[in-house]
Each structure stands twice: as structure tokens, then as C-alpha cells.
Amino acid sequence: MTSKSHLTARALVLASGPDNPAAAEVVSKTLSQFVYELIELQRIDLGGRTIIALLIAHDPAHFEAIRLDLEKMGPETNLDIAILEIED
């Protein structure tokens, strides 16, 4: 298992879809197979829509796998997913 010292990259995960009280938990469950640190979570529920944004620290070697898993999970859970690597 990777230690937190390898969490040198940051990414912004955005998810949106129909009103979904469990949206953050759905995304977190997908991320749970990776070692990551949640830096910040923001949520907006407006007009029957849910939008969440998670800022995470992760191992840069895992970015592509994280992206693929999140993109696969999106249609299965009725969420539009985007992930962006953050450059310092």
C-alpha cells in the first residue's frame, strides 16, 4: 500500500446529475480502491440537480486509473464526471 508521502499530485473531481443525496459517497466509494487524501469537498443542490467537487491528493502514477474508474462509474450512477489534474 502506498504511503501518504507519495500523494504528491492533486486533482479536481467534478460530478453532476439529477438530485442525488449520495453523490459524494458514490464518488468516494469509487476512489476507495486508491490511496488518496480528500483536501476539500464542495456541494451544490439546486433546481433538482446535484453538483459536487472534490479536491484530492493522490499518487501521480494512479491518475489515469482513477480517471478511467470515475468515467466508468459515471453512467452507471447517472453522474457526469470530469477530472482535472492540478498543476502547482
QUIFENTA-V779223 format. One record per run of one state. SS is the DSSP state (helix for helix, strand for strand, loop for the rest). FROM is the first residue (numbers start at 0). TO is the last residue. If there is no record, write none. Layout:
# QUIFENTA-V779223
SS;FROM;TO  SS;FROM;TO
This chain:
# QUIFENTA-V779223
loop;0;2  helix;3;5  loop;6;7  strand;8;17  loop;18;21  helix;22;30  loop;31;34  strand;35;45  loop;46;47  strand;48;57  loop;58;58  helix;59;76  loop;77;77  strand;78;85  loop;86;87
